[in-house]
Amino acid sequence: MVIEFHLDGQSGISPYQQIVTQVRHALRLGLLREGDQLPTVKDVVSRLAINPNTVSKAYRELEHAGLVTARAGVGTFVTATMSDDTLAAQRSLRAGLERWLAKARRSGLDEETIEALFQSTVRSSAVQDIA
Amino acid sequence: MSTAVRARDLGKRFGRRWALSDCNLEVPAGRVVGLVGPNGAGKSTLLNLAVGVLTPTTGSVEVLGSRPGAGPEQLARVGFVAQDSPTYGALSVEDHLRLGARLNPGWDESLAQARIARIGLDLHQRAGRLSGGQRAQLALTLAVAKRPELLLLDEPVASLDPLARREFMQELMEAVAEHELSVVLSSHLVSDLERACDHLIVLGESRVQVAGDIDDLLATHHRLTGPRRDPADLPAGQQVISASHTDRQTTLLVRTESPVHDPSWTVSSLDLEDLVLTYLRNASKQASAPTLEVLR
């Protein structure tokens, strides 16, 4: 098996969403590659004691997103990667963010304030984009 | 999609006390349904009505499209494990399987044998000498091997330790994956149900407080915190489930189909336990409200 799923009961995020996120994450980090097989529904169910519909729903959503393909009677396979094209952009964006963080710390902001500021800015700029 | 359980104005009275009232439900087939509520909320009453052990005082209940216990065919389609996983203490595991084979026309002997072997039960052991977890697994095996379309389980894990709980739920979920069962299981703990269920019915004070697919419930309930304001000026379509205020801050739990865009709110998601507890708190408040009025 290429990856194993874990569930965080405290996160407030639904189990199906957690599985989707873990697959997308693994794809972004290159842990999952084209051709890899995801664990079968029965494997996941018997390991995590979760509802089979939850796993199927997660896999369906990944299929809709064009990331995996289900082959009847065989399993679910990765058909796309999510890394590569943004990696270069990520590097320079990260450098910019690090400069910003250094500036914030120099101005006396602690970690919590920085996180709160970051999150509320992400949220309000997302709202502006919608409006 | 077909319906596993449908209740219309269903009620059950014992003497002067209504154990269940005004119960309207529509549970689609193919779901694993969690029936959650405090002790005495009506969970066992609802399950016993669905099996046909009890008859309704008011209204009606249909299970897989027929009246519960309507005939041998209907009985064969529904599996039931009552509270505390009852088994016959003096009978061996093997006796239980033989009994299951004699009493159930659709008995799947190879499935029963395979499950007993996987759980690691000794066929010659008397049920009275099994651990709680083993007894629960034996009862589950009997219920699954009759190959029902719907499995009803009353507090199946309440008396089990955490490891036995997990093992029981693993076996149950595997059975669901293999045989496409519909399941209704009750618990007074949300945490028992969170991973296993995709549909939830919250019972409190003998009434259904909220019911629906868990993903929908989580997607439509939000916690809003922000500067103090009157909940009455919220946009239409945002139903306030609970509200609390300090001098400066207002915290609301709202149910809404559309996203909350108002930037003055900090919107956070709820976990299932918060959601269930909020509805149960409302239920007990409403139940005690008339008494308070009398006192005034």
Boltz contact constraints between the chains, C-beta under 6 A:
constraints:
  - contact:
      token1: [A, 12]
      token2: [B, 269]
      max_distance: 6.0
  - contact:
      token1: [A, 12]
      token2: [B, 271]
      max_distance: 6.0
  - contact:
      token1: [A, 14]
      token2: [B, 215]
      max_distance: 6.0
  - contact:
      token1: [A, 14]
      token2: [B, 218]
      max_distance: 6.0
  - contact:
      token1: [A, 15]
      token2: [B, 195]
      max_distance: 6.0
  - contact:
      token1: [A, 42]
      token2: [B, 177]
      max_distance: 6.0
  - contact:
      token1: [A, 45]
      token2: [B, 173]
      max_distance: 6.0
  - contact:
      token1: [A, 45]
      token2: [B, 177]
      max_distance: 6.0
  - contact:
      token1: [A, 46]
      token2: [B, 170]
      max_distance: 6.0
  - contact:
      token1: [A, 46]
      token2: [B, 174]
      max_distance: 6.0
  - contact:
      token1: [A, 49]
      token2: [B, 166]
      max_distance: 6.0
  - contact:
      token1: [A, 49]
      token2: [B, 169]
      max_distance: 6.0
  - contact:
      token1: [A, 49]
      token2: [B, 170]
      max_distance: 6.0
  - contact:
      token1: [A, 49]
      token2: [B, 173]
      max_distance: 6.0
  - contact:
      token1: [A, 50]
      token2: [B, 195]
      max_distance: 6.0
  - contact:
      token1: [A, 51]
      token2: [B, 32]
      max_distance: 6.0
  - contact:
      token1: [A, 51]
      token2: [B, 196]
      max_distance: 6.0
  - contact:
      token1: [A, 51]
      token2: [B, 198]
      max_distance: 6.0
  - contact:
      token1: [A, 52]
      token2: [B, 176]
      max_distance: 6.0
  - contact:
      token1: [A, 52]
      token2: [B, 177]
      max_distance: 6.0
  - contact:
      token1: [A, 53]
      token2: [B, 198]
      max_distance: 6.0
  - contact:
      token1: [A, 124]
      token2: [B, 263]
      max_distance: 6.0
  - contact:
      token1: [A, 127]
      token2: [B, 263]
      max_distance: 6.0
